[in-house]
Amino acid sequence: MSDPIDTIEHMSEWGGDGEATPERVAAWTEAIIRSAGPGADPACIDLIQSLRRLTCAAEGLIATATATFAAGQRGDVPPSDERRERVDRNIATQIGLARRESPRRARIHVGLATVLTTEMPHTFAALRTGRISEWRATIIVRETACLTREDRGKIDAQIGADPGHWETLSDGRTIAELRAMAYEADREHFVLARQRAVRDRRVTLRPLPAGMARLSATVPLVDAVAAYAGLEHAATGARGRGDDRSRGAIMADTLLHHLTAGNGPAERPVVPIAVNLLISDTALLGDGNEPAQCERFGPIPADLARDLVGVAADADLATLRRVYGSPKSLVAMESKARCFPAGLARLIRLRDRTCRMPFCDAPIRHIDHIVPAARGGPTSYGNGQGLCESCNHAKQPHGWYSHVRHRPDGRHQVETTTPTGHVYRSPAPTPPRSGVPAPPREERRSA
């Protein structure tokens, strides 16, 4: 078979406009697949290896384009200027839209591209030639971030001296070798980096399938090991007493007991709990099985939603808010005020669930006018969208434009045009289906 890279070099250009449309991509990939030949297992492996090298090289080209775009947008604005943060938000949002990723992930890519193109030429060359992947380059940049530019350059030179060695390492071995090199290069900076990491300890919550969630804590290594050992000890003791739960379940239950119940019922902390459910009337009151939408956690099974309703009704410290509406929308509300009233803002949050900027799943922090109030945009349900703080600030500079397009199914779609003229569309999430029409109303019940 011919090498896919050679095949690409001899293929015609995308077209006069240079755009990689889905149709052109499909034709391009089909031509490469045909070059492997029918039923040739070795040829398929060769194809995978060649395309992987090509993918890494393409990631290097993306890094070049990213760094060039970022440098052009920043212009002569120095890092110390208060305008720099707004410029960087704008850059990250536009790069994220182009990559179909969140602005947070895009900011990581912008930082990676900047470092590779300005401080680590050997690592960048390994990426551009397909020796390492973008993720491996990210590891190298991340593990040397605590060093001075000079020391980071020395490690980069060592990578350039033997790129084949780094090409064969696993991610774990790469991290181990880089940390050893960073420690030898500048032990003082390595210690300071550890101290900064301790200051940044935190707890995060992430949704998981089947109505579960992951509660994680980023803490110093010694404390984490001690806490895990304590949970293992509790699990071993419980299993020895005949507890038939799995070790993992015992450890999880023990952790939750200490976090939520203290040492006894009398020490239970007073923590108000609010659960917002967007659920159809048939799923809540009848035998419907349409999934409900749980704020921050996305769709959950109807039976789990009904269980939450029962728990909220019986618990002393639980609040349940139920919002009813038509199959196409929640309610239509409008206000003459410049800011969105609390009730209207709440309904927009329940409708949008996460930031409406395409590819961004961050929690909603701001309720934004799609058509700005300064241009006559009303403070209404149809002209409101939920955005995270970063995306809302990113679209403030001149050159951003948004408007609403109404789809045939009744859902409104936000169409956003960036300063470069690229257009991105974001439809509102589909509300739960309802078998029995119900008039729009909001009910709040506190136990």
C-alpha positions in Angstrom: 0.0 0.0 0.0 1.1 3.6 -0.4 1.9 5.7 2.6 -1.2 7.9 3.5 1.1 10.9 3.8 2.3 10.4 0.2 -1.3 9.8 -0.8 -2.3 13.2 0.8 0.6 15.0 -0.9 -0.6 13.8 -4.4 -4.3 14.5 -3.7 -6.0 17.6 -5.1 -6.5 20.6 -2.9 -9.7 20.9 -0.9 -11.1 23.4 -3.3 -11.0 27.0 -4.2 -12.2 28.2 -0.8 -9.9 25.9 1.1 -12.6 24.8 3.5 -12.5 21.2 4.7 -16.3 20.5 4.3 -17.8 17.2 5.6 -18.2 16.1 2.0 -14.5 16.7 1.2 -13.4 15.1 4.4 -15.4 12.0 3.6 -14.0 11.8 0.1 -10.4 12.3 1.4 -10.7 9.6 4.1 -12.3 7.2 1.7 -9.3 7.6 -0.7 -6.9 6.8 2.1 -8.9 3.8 3.2 -8.8 2.4 -0.3 -5.0 2.8 -0.4 -4.7 0.2 2.4 -6.0 -2.6 0.1 -8.7 -5.2 0.9 -8.1 -7.6 3.8 -4.5 -6.7 4.4 -3.9 -6.9 8.2 -0.2 -5.6 8.0 -1.4 -2.8 5.7 -4.0 -1.8 8.2 -1.4 -1.5 10.9 0.8 0.5 8.6 -2.2 2.8 7.9 -2.9 3.3 11.6 0.8 4.1 12.3 1.0 6.5 9.4 -2.3 8.3 10.2 -1.2 8.6 13.9 2.0 10.3 12.8 -0.1 12.5 10.5 -2.5 13.3 13.4 0.4 14.4 15.6 1.8 16.6 12.8 -1.6 18.1 12.3 -1.7 18.9 16.0 1.6 20.7 15.6 0.1 22.8 12.7 -2.9 23.6 14.9 -0.5 24.8 17.6 1.3 27.0 15.1 -2.0 28.5 14.0 -3.2 28.9 17.6 0.0 30.7 18.6 -0.1 33.0 15.6 -3.7 33.9 16.2 -3.1 34.6 19.9 -0.1 36.8 19.2 -2.0 38.8 16.6 -5.0 39.3 19.0 -2.7 40.3 21.9 -0.8 42.8 19.8 1.3 45.0 22.1 -0.9 44.5 25.2 1.6 43.4 28.0 0.8 40.6 30.5 0.7 43.2 33.3 -2.0 45.3 31.6 -5.5 44.9 33.0 -6.8 44.5 29.4 -4.8 41.3 28.9 -7.3 39.1 30.8 -10.2 40.3 28.6 -8.1 39.7 25.5 -7.1 36.2 26.7 -10.8 35.3 27.4 -11.7 36.5 23.9 -8.9 34.4 22.4 -9.8 31.3 24.3 -13.5 31.5 23.4 -12.7 31.9 19.7 -10.2 29.0 19.7 -12.6 26.9 21.6 -15.4 27.5 19.1 -13.0 26.6 16.2 -11.8 23.4 18.1 -15.4 22.6 19.2 -14.2 22.6 22.8 -15.0 24.6 25.9 -13.1 27.9 26.5 -11.5 26.4 29.5 -9.9 23.6 27.5 -9.1 26.1 24.7 -7.2 28.2 27.2 -5.0 25.2 27.9 -4.3 24.8 24.2 -3.5 28.4 23.8 -1.0 28.2 26.7 0.5 25.0 25.2 0.9 26.5 21.8 2.5 29.7 23.2 5.1 27.8 25.2 5.9 25.3 22.5 6.5 28.0 19.9 8.4 30.4 22.1 10.3 28.3 24.7 10.5 24.6 23.7 11.5 24.3 20.0 12.8 20.7 20.3 9.5 19.5 21.9 7.6 21.4 19.2 9.7 19.8 16.5 8.9 16.4 17.9 5.2 17.2 17.7 5.4 18.6 14.2 7.2 15.6 12.9 4.7 13.1 14.5 7.1 11.7 17.1 4.9 12.7 20.1 1.3 13.5 20.4 -0.3 16.8 21.6 -1.1 15.1 24.9 2.6 14.1 25.4 3.6 17.6 24.6 1.1 18.8 27.1 2.7 16.6 29.8 6.2 17.9 29.0 5.0 21.5 29.2 3.0 20.9 32.4 5.8 19.1 34.2 8.3 21.8 33.5 6.0 24.7 34.2 7.6 25.3 37.7 11.0 26.0 36.1 12.6 29.2 34.9 12.7 29.7 31.1 16.4 28.8 31.1 16.0 25.6 33.0 13.0 24.6 30.9 15.1 25.2 27.8 17.8 22.8 29.1 15.3 20.0 29.5 13.9 20.8 26.1 17.4 20.5 24.6 17.7 17.0 26.3 14.5 16.0 24.6 15.8 17.2 21.3 19.0 15.3 21.7 17.2 11.9 21.8 13.6 12.3 20.5 13.4 8.6 19.8 13.7 7.9 23.6 10.7 10.1 24.4 8.7 8.6 21.6 8.8 5.2 23.1 8.0 6.1 26.7 4.6 5.6 28.3 2.8 8.6 29.9 3.6 7.4 33.4 7.4 7.0 32.6 7.4 10.4 30.8 6.0 12.1 33.9 8.4 10.3 36.2 11.5 11.2 34.2 10.4 14.8 33.7 9.8 15.3 37.4 13.2 13.9 38.2 14.8 16.3 35.7 12.8 19.2 37.0 13.9 18.5 40.5 17.5 18.3 39.6 17.3 21.5 37.5 15.9 23.7 40.2 15.1 22.2 43.6 14.0 25.5 45.1 11.4 26.1 42.3 10.2 22.5 42.7 9.6 23.0 46.4 7.8 26.4 45.8 5.6 24.7 43.2 4.6 22.1 45.7 3.7 24.8 48.2 1.6 26.6 45.6 -0.1 23.3 44.9 -1.0 22.9 48.6 -2.6 26.3 48.6 -4.7 25.3 45.6 -6.2 22.2 47.3 -9.9 21.9 46.4 -13.0 19.7 46.2 -14.8 19.0 42.9 -18.1 17.4 41.9 -18.7 15.7 38.6 -21.8 13.9 37.3 -21.6 10.3 36.2 -24.0 7.9 34.4 -26.8 6.1 36.2 -27.6 8.9 38.6 -24.2 8.8 40.3 -21.6 11.5 40.9 -17.9 11.7 41.6 -16.8 13.7 44.7 -13.1 14.4 44.5 -10.6 16.1 46.7 -7.2 17.4 45.6 -5.1 17.4 48.8 -1.4 16.8 49.8 -0.2 13.3 49.1 0.4 12.4 52.7 -3.1 13.5 53.8 -4.7 11.6 50.9 -2.8 8.4 51.7 -3.7 8.6 55.4 -7.4 9.2 54.5 -7.5 6.3 52.1 -5.8 4.0 54.6 -8.4 5.0 57.2 -11.2 4.1 54.8 -9.6 0.8 53.9 -9.2 0.0 57.7 -12.9 0.7 58.2 -13.8 -1.5 55.2 -11.6 -4.4 56.5 -13.2 -4.2 59.9 -16.7 -4.2 58.6 -16.1 -7.1 56.3 -14.6 -9.0 59.2 -17.8 -8.5 61.1 -19.8 -10.0 58.3 -20.9 -6.9 56.3 -21.8 -8.1 52.8 -21.3 -4.8 51.1 -18.3 -4.6 48.8 -15.1 -2.9 50.1 -15.6 0.0 47.8 -19.2 0.5 48.9 -18.2 0.4 52.6 -15.4 3.0 52.0 -17.8 5.3 50.2 -20.5 4.9 52.9 -17.9 5.6 55.6 -16.7 8.7 53.8 -20.3 10.1 53.4 -21.1 9.3 57.0 -18.2 11.3 58.3 -19.0 14.2 55.9 -22.7 14.5 56.4 -23.5 13.0 59.8 -20.5 13.6 62.0 -20.2 11.2 64.9 -23.9 10.9 65.6 -27.3 12.2 64.6 -27.1 15.1 67.1 -24.1 16.5 65.2 -25.7 16.5 61.8 -24.7 19.8 60.1 -27.5 22.1 59.1 -26.9 22.2 55.3 -29.8 23.4 53.1 -30.2 21.3 50.0 -31.8 22.5 46.8 -32.7 20.1 44.0 -34.1 21.6 40.7 -35.9 19.1 38.6 -37.3 19.7 35.1 -39.7 16.9 34.7 -42.9 16.2 32.6 -46.2 15.9 34.3 -46.7 12.3 33.2 -43.3 11.3 34.6 -44.0 13.0 37.9 -47.6 12.2 38.4 -48.3 9.3 36.2 -46.5 6.3 34.7 -44.3 8.2 32.2 -40.7 7.1 31.8 -39.3 10.3 30.2 -36.0 11.3 31.8 -36.0 14.3 34.0 -33.4 17.0 34.0 -31.6 17.5 37.3 -29.7 20.8 37.6 -25.9 20.4 37.3 -26.3 16.7 36.6 -28.2 16.5 33.3 -30.8 13.7 32.5 -31.7 11.2 35.2 -34.2 8.3 35.0 -37.8 9.0 35.8 -37.9 6.6 38.7 -34.8 8.3 40.2 -36.5 11.7 39.8 -39.6 10.4 41.6 -37.4 9.0 44.4 -35.8 12.5 44.8 -39.3 14.0 45.0 -40.1 11.6 47.8 -36.9 12.3 49.7 -37.4 16.0 49.4 -40.9 15.7 50.7 -39.9 13.6 53.7 -36.5 15.3 54.7 -36.4 18.1 57.1 -33.8 20.2 55.2 -34.7 19.6 51.6 -36.2 22.0 49.1 -38.0 20.8 45.9 -38.8 23.1 43.0 -40.9 21.8 40.2 -41.4 23.7 36.9 -44.2 22.8 34.6 -44.6 23.9 31.0 -45.6 23.0 27.4 -43.7 20.5 25.4 -41.9 23.2 23.5 -40.9 25.7 26.2 -41.2 26.4 29.9 -42.9 29.7 30.0 -42.8 33.0 28.1 -42.0 35.9 30.4 -40.9 39.5 29.7 -39.7 42.3 31.8 -39.1 46.0 31.2 -36.2 46.1 33.6 -32.6 46.1 32.4 -31.7 43.1 34.6 -33.5 39.8 34.5 -35.9 39.3 37.4 -35.1 36.4 39.7 -38.0 34.3 38.5 -37.3 34.8 34.8 -33.5 34.2 35.4 -34.3 31.0 37.2 -36.4 29.7 34.3 -33.7 30.5 31.8 -31.2 28.6 34.0 -33.5 25.6 34.1 -34.0 25.8 30.3 -30.3 26.2 29.3 -28.9 24.0 32.2 -25.2 24.9 31.3 -23.5 27.8 29.5 -25.1 28.3 26.1 -21.9 29.2 24.3 -21.3 26.2 21.9 -19.1 23.4 23.4 -19.0 25.1 26.9 -20.5 23.0 29.7 -19.6 25.4 32.5 -22.2 26.3 35.2 -24.3 29.3 34.4 -23.2 32.4 36.3 -24.8 35.2 34.2 -28.1 35.7 32.4 -27.2 37.6 29.2 -29.2 39.5 26.6 -28.7 37.7 23.3 -29.4 40.9 21.5 -27.9 43.5 23.9 -30.2 45.9 25.7 -28.1 48.8 24.2 -29.3 47.7 20.7 -32.9 47.4 21.8 -32.9 43.7 22.9 -35.7 43.0 25.4 -35.3 41.5 28.8 -37.4 38.4 27.9 -37.3 34.7 28.0 -36.7 34.5 24.3 -33.8 37.0 24.4 -32.1 35.6 27.4 -29.4 33.0 27.6 -27.4 31.5 30.4 -23.6 32.0 30.2 -20.6 31.3 32.4 -18.7 34.3 33.6 -15.8 33.7 31.2 -18.0 33.4 28.1 -20.0 36.4 29.0 -16.9 38.6 29.5 -15.3 37.1 26.3 -18.1 38.4 24.1 -18.1 42.0 25.4 -15.3 43.3 23.0 -16.4 44.8 19.7 -17.0 42.4 16.9 -19.2 39.8 18.6 -22.8 39.6 17.4 -25.7 37.3 18.4 -29.3 36.9 17.4 -32.1 34.4 17.8 -33.3 32.1 15.0 -36.6 30.2 15.6 -36.6 26.6 14.5 -39.6 24.8 13.1 -39.9 22.7 16.2 -40.4 25.8 18.4 -37.0 25.8 20.0 -35.0 29.0 19.7 -31.5 28.9 18.4 -28.8 31.4 19.3 -26.6 32.3 16.3 -23.3 33.9 17.3 -20.8 35.6 15.0 -17.3 36.0 16.2 -15.0 39.0 15.3 -13.4 36.8 12.6 -16.8 36.4 10.9 -17.3 32.7 11.8 -20.8 31.7 12.8 -21.7 29.1 15.5 -25.2 28.0 16.4 -26.5 26.8 19.8 -30.1 25.4 20.2 -31.7 25.3 23.5 -31.8 21.9 25.2 -34.9 19.8 24.6 -37.3 20.0 27.5 -38.9 16.8 28.9 -41.8 15.6 26.8 -45.2 15.7 28.3 -48.1 13.4 27.5 -50.7 15.7 29.1 -50.7 19.4 28.3 -50.4 21.6 31.4 -50.7 25.3 31.8 -47.4 27.1 32.6 -47.0 27.5 36.3 -44.3 27.3 39.0 -44.7 25.6 42.3 -42.3 25.8 45.2 -42.5 23.5 48.2 -40.3 23.5 51.2 -40.5 20.9 53.9 
